[in-house]
Amino acid sequence: MVRLEDISKTFNAGTINAKIALNHLNLQLNEGDFVTVIGGNGAGKSTMLNALAGTFPVDSGKIIIDEQDVTSMPDFKRATVLGRVFQDPMMGTNPKMMIEENLALAARRGQKRGLKWSISNDEREQYYEALKGLNLGLEDRMKTKVGLLSGGQRQALTLLMATIKKPKVLLLDEHTAALDPKTAEKVLFMSDKVVSENHLTTMMVTHNMRDAIAHGNRLIMMDAGRVVVDISGEDKKHLTVTDLLELFSKASGNTEANDKMLL
């Protein structure tokens, strides 16, 4: 479903502040893969997601989604096949619009816009059932302005908006990092449920090694803009944090684990 072929990206190239973010990165995701991505600060995790989403152009290499070369495709066109949830609960929604209006915008992504703006009874019923699946009581608050929701409620809504059209690829960019542990656990549970029910090809970036082990069917660890560990299947199921740190040390040649990774 996704192929990143020899992707390189350097920020501030040719200056004293040059930073290699992606270093001839190669990665392939099969349809239905749920890949968790972990690594220290500056490893290239979020840069990889931004490159895949088209947020910025890559210096070299190819990005292929469902056999289509999207390397030169702008981000707004990729949005028709990609769903994304950001770290900040304030992103991905319009706080001044009602819950049902935000869902309507997401459901109509990629369609031509006319002068008429309305939500049909059939659409409203669809949104009601979708919100009901979150078990947060939001189905009875569809007229509520999104800006009045808590961070966890808003992140759950963003997850629903990102998947309402069943994208080919779902990108979760540290989407629980700004939430308290209890709320983060709920959002991760919802993420697992949505991904499983819709059989979505998913990439989830996280700083939490335990979350990376507990979720998804495959785990990759990045360092210096490349993949240094790639584990799936039974090997992943039996992983511990200690095992992962040892694998990272061997693969990267760095015996001192990053403090963020230890957390």
N, C-alpha and C positions, 0 to 999 in steps of 0.2 A: 504493500500500500504506500509506503514512503521509502525513498532512497535518497540519501545524502552522499554524493560522490565527490570526493577530494575537495571538500569545502574549506576555503581559507578566508579569513577576515582579519584585517589589521586596522585598528583605530589610530588616527593621527599618524598615518604612514609618512615616512620621510622626515619626521621631526624627532626631537629629543624625547618627546612624550609618546612615541610609537608603542603600541601594545598589541601583541598578537593574541587575538581572542579565540580564533579557530585555526587549527594547524593541520591542514590536509585531512579534515575529518571525514570518515566514512562510516555510515550507519544505515542499516536496513530494518524496517519494521514490517512484519507480515500483517495481513488483515486480521483484526481482532486482538492484536498484541496490546497489552497494558504495560507499558515500560515506565518504571520509576528511574529518575535520573538524580544522581547525587555527586557531590564533589565539593572541594573547598572554595572559598571566595576567589573569584577570578579564574575558575576552572573552565568557563565557557558554557555553562548550563543555560543561562537565560539568553546568551548570545545565540546559541543554537536554536532556541525556540523563536527568537526574533527573526532569525534568518529564514526559518521554515515558514513563519507567518508573513514574511515580506516586509517587515518593519523597516529594514534597510537592505541595500543590495550587498551581495557577497563579492569578494575580490576575484574569486575563481571557483570553479567546480559547478556541479549541477544539482538541482533540487527537483525531484520527480515525485508527484503524488498521483497515485492510481494510473500509472503509465503515462501521465502528462507532464511534460517539462514546464515547470512554473518558475524557473530561475529568474526570468525577466518579467514575470507577471506582477503588477502592482498589488499592494496589500488589499485594496478594496475589492479586487476581483478574486483574490484567494479566499476572501471571507465567505464566498458562496460554498466552499468545500471545507473550510476550517471553522472550528468553534474554539473559543479561548476564554479562560477565566484567569484574571490577574490576581496578584498578591493583595492589592488594595481593594477592599470591599466597595469603595466609592467609584471604582472604574467599572465600565461595562453596563451601567444603567443610567437612566436620566432621573435624578432625584426629584425633579419638579413634576414628573408625570406619574400617573397612577400605575399600580402593578399591572393591570390588564393592558394598559397602553404600552408599557415596556415590552410585554410579551407579544403584543401585536407587531411592534417594530421588529422584534427578533424573528417572528414567524413569517414576515413578509420580506425578509432580507433577500436581496437580489431581484425582487420584482419591480416592475415599472410603477412609478408613483403617479397617481392622478390627483385631481382637485378634491375628490371626495374622501373624507376621513370618517370612518365609522367601524364599529366592531359588531359583527352579526351575532345573533343568538347562538348559532352553531359554533362560532369561534369562541364565544364566552364560555360555552359549555366545555369545549376542549381545554381551555385554560383552567377552568375550575377543576377538572379531573387531573390535569397535570400537577397543579398546585397541591391537590389533595394527597398525591403520592409523596410529597415531602414531609407530611405529618407535622407541619408547623402551624396549622390553622390559617394559612395565608389565603386559602380558597374562599374564606368568608370575609376577606379584607381586600378584595380586588379593586375597590375604589380608593384605597389608601395610597397616599403619595409615598413613593419609594424612599424618599429622604427621611421618613419617619421610622423606617425599619432599623433593627439592630444590625450590627456588622455580620453576624451569623446568618440572619434572615436574608440580608441583602446578597451575601455570597451564595446562599442556596438558590435564590432567585436568578442570579447571574449564571449559575451552573445550568439551571433549567432553560434559560434563554439561549445559552451556547449550544444546547443539544436538542432544542425543540424541532429543528429541521434535520436531525440525524446527520451531522457532518461526517465527511469521510475520515477526518482526523480531529481529535479533541486535544487541546493543549492546556494543561493545568500548570500555571507558573507560580509555584509556591503559594497556592491559593488558600492555604490555612495559616500561613506564617503570621498574619496580623490578628489572629483570633486567639482567645484564651483556650487552654487545653481541652476543656469539656466541649466547647463549641466546635473546635477544630475536629474533635473526634466525630461529632455528628455530621459535619460537612464531608469528612472522609468516608463515612458510612454511606451517605447519599451519593457520593461520587462513585463508589463501588457499585451501588445499586443501578445507577443510570448507565454506567459503562457496560455492566453485565446484561441488563435488559435490552439495550440497543446494539450490543455487540460492536462497540465503537473501538476503533484503533486509537489508542490514547498514549500520550507522553506526559508524565507528571514530574516536574522538577520539585525537589524538596531538600531542605537542609537536615531533616530529621532521619537519621539512619534507621531507626526502628520502624518508622512509617514506610521507608523505602523497602524494607524487608517484608513488612506485613501486607503490603498492597501490590497488586499487579502480578503478572506471570513472568516478568523479566526485569532484571535490574542492571543498569549500567552505571559505572562510575567514571567521571571525567577528571582529567588533570592536564593543565597547560594546553587546553583547546583540542584535546583528543580523547578518545575512549580508551581507558586502560583496564577496565574490568567489565565483563559482559557475562551475566549468569542468568540462567532460566531453568524451568522445570523443577525436578526434584532437588537439584543442587541449591536452588534459591530457597526452597521450602525449609531446608535444614540450616540455613545461614544464621549466624549470630553476629552481633556488632563486633565482637572480637575477631571473628573470622574475616569480616569485611575489612577491618582495619589492617589485618595482616596481608590480605590480598592487595590492598591499595599500596602498602609499603613495598611489596615485592614488585608490583607492576610499574610503579612510578619511580622507584629507587629512592623514595623519601621515607626515612624511618621515623620522622616526627609528624604525627598526625595533626591535621589542622584542628584548632580548638572548636571551630564551628561544627566540624564533622563529629567530634566527640559528643557534642550535645545532641 
